Amino acid sequence: MSPLKNDRFLRALLRQPVDVTPVWMMRQAGRYLPEYRATRQQAGDFMALCKNPQLACEVTLQPLERYPLDAAILFSDILTVPDAMGLGLYFETGEGPRFKKTVKTEADVVALPIPNAEKDLDYVINAVKTIRGALNGRVPLIGFSGSPWTLATYMIEGGSSKDFRAAKNMMYQQPQVLHMLLDKLAVSIIDYLNAQIRAGAQAVQIFDSWGGALSAAAYQEFSLAYMKKIIDGLIKEHDGRKVPVILFTKGGGLWLESMATTGADALGLDWTIDIGAARQRVGSKVALQGNMDPSVLYGSPQRIRDEVAHILAGFGHGEGHVMNLGHGIDQHTSPEHAGAFINAVHELSAKYHQ
Ligand code: CP3
């Protein structure tokens, strides 16, 4: 494999010195880009795009052709794992993800197979290999998975949910059934992420999009414990380099101290927390990733620049910061404004690394 030409993202995750703050955006390959919409149309639909390694590679690289990003993220979805467990993922236009089968009873959980990633998710693993080849060492490639709790909500509800009624019913009526499901997911995810790492993913992020919907105690028991189990099971080093792990619990700002004890190298922050305060709480243990509100990108390029300056000043001097949005970029964002964000990070951050 060709050596990395730009490794500031991996260095920042390990709190090593960099010249400027590295930046990438969650959902950077997506609907706000006209070239993405064109490729998705060529593929037919979103899942066909995910299942075609050549086209998945093409859309992964699209934002890198436009912007000087410091990392690429595998183009796929977190719901590929439940799909490989036989639930039948499909997307209804305007309605988000849906499953043909849901998981409601103990018998449903017992019947769920644990996928073999190399075999059952071969299209994802092939996409990782194809993207690594095409990147040719330009920037590192991020692999990812959903957290067990976040995936479980989709599997129990059958799709997106506002209140997680079915998942919380299971949590408080049959906690042992939910634990069995979460454990099966953790085992599946360890195999899935390790397969991505062996195929060439140089860092991995766990998306715990719905951890923030839990009480403090339930978060520990039903989300964080299983993410820790995953981190314990991951390959720590590949090709002579450490493979950093980023833990992103949306709405997890109150629980950073316990997140920092899981063995994660970095914590993803949403925009509800002040990054300077977060650094004071955990900055000697982990790097921090984030945390501009994606809605700031609706503002003018000058407004975006001001917000970038504010976040950089909040983190302050020294190492251990990867700039990102606090959640995925919205489809109604102007591509020019995304560019203003990325350029501002590189232009305004050099003084914090001298
Ligand atoms: O960050 C990236 O660029 C990598 C690709 C990526 C996608 N989804 C592509 C995608 C990643 C990392 C995800 C993660 C994901 N998927 C999460 C966790 C992150 C988060 O947002 O908190 C969740 C909850 C999902 C499930 C999912 N997939 C939803 C809710 C949707 C939106 C459905 C809709 O119609 O709005 C998807 C679809 C999806 N995943 C799209 C993309 C680019 C849009 C699909 C399209 O092209 O129509």
Boltz pocket constraint, residues with backbone or C-beta under 6 A from the ligand:
constraints:
  - pocket:
      binder: B
      contacts: [[A, 25], [A, 26], [A, 27], [A, 28], [A, 29], [A, 30], [A, 31], [A, 40], [A, 46], [A, 73], [A, 74], [A, 75], [A, 76], [A, 77], [A, 78], [A, 79], [A, 91], [A, 92], [A, 93], [A, 94], [A, 95], [A, 96], [A, 97], [A, 144], [A, 160], [A, 207], [A, 209], [A, 250], [A, 328]]
      max_distance: 6.0
